[in-house]
Amino acid sequence: MTIPPCPVASTHSGPTLGLLIRQLRDGIWERMEHELALAGHPLTFSQYVTIKKLAMSTNISVTDLARTAELNPGAMTRLLDKLEAKGLVTRVADPADRRALHIHLTEAGLNIWRDIKQCGERVLEFALTGLSRDERDQLMHLLERVRHNLSPTGD
């Protein structure tokens, strides 16, 4: 795939797209950790995302979890160690492949997920305050198009 040349930078004095997206991401992460703490769950954003992914998926690998949480596999292993120490996840060796692990939420992990997913819903609602349903849909559509444009596979 040939990557087209970057156009000449705009003279627009506002934030660049990349900076704006980074600021939005950082703001969401900070607000999420605040909401989690208020709910009595002092989890990091990466721990929240990992619990969410495990609650929504089956047979997910450590590599996939790491990618989702934007961590390297070693950092994900340490994060899973912490969640396992809290009794929220369990890791079971795959009987067909001893190198592979199956990671699952425990009953306690599922109970916490039921509570913390509401934190995520509150953060999303807070972030989108003042936008109509049409504006919210349009924002998501436009961001998905930008993501698609930047994806090496066009996904």
C-alpha positions as CSV (number, residue, x, y, z in Angstrom):
1,M,0.0,0.0,0.0
2,T,1.4,3.4,-0.9
3,I,0.8,6.1,1.6
4,P,-0.1,9.4,0.0
5,P,2.1,12.4,0.8
6,C,1.1,14.6,3.8
7,P,-0.6,17.9,2.6
8,V,0.9,21.2,3.6
9,A,-0.1,22.1,7.2
10,S,-3.0,24.4,7.6
11,T,-2.5,27.9,9.0
12,H,-5.4,27.1,11.4
13,S,-4.2,28.2,14.8
14,G,-6.3,25.7,16.7
15,P,-5.2,22.3,17.9
16,T,-4.2,19.8,15.3
17,L,-6.3,16.7,14.9
18,G,-3.7,14.5,16.6
19,L,-3.3,16.8,19.6
20,L,-7.1,17.2,19.9
21,I,-7.6,13.4,19.9
22,R,-4.9,12.9,22.4
23,Q,-6.4,15.6,24.7
24,L,-9.8,13.9,24.4
25,R,-8.3,10.5,25.2
26,D,-6.5,11.9,28.2
27,G,-9.6,13.6,29.4
28,I,-11.7,10.5,29.1
29,W,-9.1,8.4,30.9
30,E,-8.8,11.0,33.7
31,R,-12.6,11.3,34.1
32,M,-13.0,7.5,34.0
33,E,-10.5,7.0,36.8
34,H,-12.3,9.7,38.8
35,E,-15.7,8.0,38.3
36,L,-14.3,4.6,39.2
37,A,-12.8,6.0,42.5
38,L,-16.1,7.7,43.3
39,A,-17.8,4.4,42.9
40,G,-15.4,2.8,45.3
41,H,-13.3,1.0,42.6
42,P,-9.8,2.5,42.5
43,L,-9.0,1.0,39.1
44,T,-6.8,2.4,36.4
45,F,-8.3,3.1,32.9
46,S,-6.3,0.1,31.6
47,Q,-7.8,-2.2,34.2
48,Y,-11.3,-0.9,33.4
49,V,-10.7,-1.5,29.7
50,T,-9.4,-5.0,30.4
51,I,-12.3,-5.9,32.6
52,K,-14.7,-4.6,29.9
53,K,-13.0,-6.6,27.2
54,L,-13.2,-9.7,29.2
55,A,-16.8,-9.1,30.0
56,M,-17.7,-8.7,26.3
57,S,-15.5,-11.4,24.8
58,T,-14.6,-15.0,25.1
59,N,-11.3,-16.6,24.4
60,I,-9.3,-13.4,24.2
61,S,-5.5,-13.6,24.3
62,V,-3.1,-11.6,26.4
63,T,-1.9,-10.0,23.2
64,D,-5.4,-8.9,22.3
65,L,-6.0,-7.6,25.8
66,A,-2.7,-5.7,25.6
67,R,-3.6,-4.1,22.3
68,T,-7.0,-3.1,23.6
69,A,-5.5,-1.5,26.7
70,E,-2.6,0.0,24.7
71,L,0.0,-1.9,26.8
72,N,2.8,-4.1,25.8
73,P,2.3,-7.8,26.7
74,G,4.7,-7.7,29.7
75,A,2.7,-4.7,31.1
76,M,-0.5,-6.6,30.5
77,T,0.8,-9.6,32.4
78,R,1.6,-7.4,35.3
79,L,-1.9,-5.8,35.1
80,L,-3.5,-9.3,35.0
81,D,-1.4,-10.2,38.1
82,K,-2.9,-7.3,39.9
83,L,-6.5,-8.1,38.8
84,E,-5.9,-11.8,39.8
85,A,-4.6,-10.7,43.2
86,K,-7.8,-8.7,43.7
87,G,-9.8,-11.9,42.8
88,L,-11.2,-10.3,39.6
89,V,-9.7,-12.6,37.0
90,T,-8.5,-16.1,36.7
91,R,-6.0,-17.6,34.2
92,V,-6.3,-21.2,33.1
93,A,-3.8,-23.0,30.9
94,D,-5.2,-24.1,27.5
95,P,-5.3,-28.0,27.6
96,A,-4.6,-28.0,23.8
97,D,-1.7,-25.5,24.0
98,R,0.3,-25.2,27.3
99,R,1.7,-21.9,26.1
100,A,-1.7,-20.3,25.8
101,L,-3.9,-19.1,28.7
102,H,-7.6,-18.6,28.9
103,I,-8.4,-15.5,30.9
104,H,-11.8,-15.1,32.5
105,L,-13.5,-12.8,34.9
106,T,-14.4,-14.4,38.2
107,E,-17.8,-13.9,39.8
108,A,-16.3,-11.0,41.7
109,G,-15.0,-9.6,38.4
110,L,-18.4,-9.9,36.8
111,N,-20.0,-8.2,39.8
112,I,-17.6,-5.3,39.5
113,W,-18.2,-5.1,35.8
114,R,-21.9,-4.7,36.4
115,D,-21.1,-1.7,38.6
116,I,-18.3,-0.1,36.7
117,K,-19.9,-0.2,33.3
118,Q,-22.3,2.4,34.7
119,C,-19.2,4.6,35.3
120,G,-18.3,4.3,31.6
121,E,-21.9,5.3,30.7
122,R,-21.7,8.3,32.9
123,V,-18.3,9.4,31.4
124,L,-19.7,9.0,27.9
125,E,-22.8,11.0,28.7
126,F,-20.7,13.7,30.4
127,A,-18.3,13.9,27.4
128,L,-21.2,14.3,24.9
129,T,-23.3,16.7,27.0
130,G,-24.9,19.3,24.8
131,L,-24.8,17.2,21.6
132,S,-28.0,16.1,20.0
133,R,-28.5,12.4,19.0
134,D,-27.8,13.4,15.4
135,E,-24.6,15.2,16.4
136,R,-23.5,12.2,18.5
137,D,-24.1,9.9,15.6
138,Q,-22.3,12.2,13.1
139,L,-19.3,12.5,15.5
140,M,-19.0,8.7,15.8
141,H,-19.4,8.3,12.0
142,L,-16.7,10.9,11.3
143,L,-14.3,9.4,13.8
144,E,-14.8,6.0,12.4
145,R,-14.1,7.3,8.9
146,V,-10.8,8.9,10.1
147,R,-9.9,5.6,11.8
148,H,-10.6,3.7,8.6
149,N,-8.5,6.2,6.6
150,L,-5.5,5.6,8.9
151,S,-5.9,1.9,9.2
152,P,-3.2,0.0,7.1
153,T,-5.8,-2.6,6.2
154,G,-8.7,-0.3,5.7
155,D,-10.7,-1.8,8.6
